[in-house]
Amino acid sequence: MSEVEPGIYEHFKGARYEVIGTGRHSETEEAQVFYRKLYDDYSFWVRPLDMFAEHVEREGYSGPRFRRIA
C-alpha cells in the first residue's frame, strides 16, 4: 500500500505538506494518506492514496499532484 512515504511533499500549486503515514479506511479499507499542512493553521488532512499519488493535468501543468522534496 505504501507507495507514498513519510516526508515533505509539494503540491503542484506550490503549497507544502508533511506526510505522516498511510492507513486504511475502517469501513471500506481504501488506502489513505494522512498529512499536515505546512502553512496557515498546520491542520491535519486525509486523502485517498490513489488521489494523492495521481498524475494531474491542470492549468498548463502535467505531472504528479504531490512530489516528495525531502
C-alpha positions in Angstrom: 0.0 0.0 0.0 2.7 2.5 0.9 3.9 4.0 -2.3 3.8 7.3 -0.5 6.5 7.5 2.2 6.5 9.9 5.1 8.3 13.2 4.3 7.8 16.6 2.9 5.8 17.0 -0.3 5.0 19.9 -2.6 1.5 20.2 -4.2 1.6 21.1 -7.9 0.2 24.5 -7.0 3.2 25.1 -4.6 2.0 24.5 -1.1 4.0 22.2 1.1 2.8 19.3 3.3 4.2 16.8 5.7 3.1 13.2 5.1 2.8 11.4 8.4 1.9 8.0 7.0 -0.6 5.8 5.3 -3.5 3.7 6.5 -6.8 2.2 5.6 -10.4 3.4 6.0 -12.0 1.4 8.7 -15.2 0.6 6.7 -14.1 0.5 3.0 -10.4 -0.5 3.6 -9.5 2.2 1.0 -5.8 3.3 1.3 -5.5 6.8 2.7 -2.6 9.3 3.2 -2.5 11.2 6.5 -0.8 14.6 6.2 -0.4 18.0 7.7 -0.3 21.5 6.1 3.0 23.3 6.5 1.3 26.7 6.4 -1.7 28.5 7.8 -3.1 26.5 10.7 -0.9 23.4 10.2 -4.1 21.2 10.3 -4.2 17.5 9.6 -5.9 16.1 6.5 -6.7 12.7 4.9 -6.8 12.0 1.2 -7.3 8.7 -0.7 -3.8 7.3 -1.7 -4.9 7.0 -5.3 -5.8 10.7 -5.5 -2.6 11.8 -3.6 -0.4 9.8 -6.0 -2.2 10.6 -9.2 -1.0 12.4 -12.3 -2.8 15.7 -12.9 -3.2 17.9 -16.0 -4.5 21.4 -15.0 -3.7 25.0 -15.7 -0.9 24.1 -18.1 0.7 21.7 -15.7 1.2 18.0 -16.3 2.7 15.9 -13.6 2.2 14.4 -10.1 -0.3 16.0 -7.8 2.3 15.9 -5.0 6.0 15.3 -5.3 8.4 14.4 -2.5 11.0 17.1 -1.8 12.5 15.9 1.5 
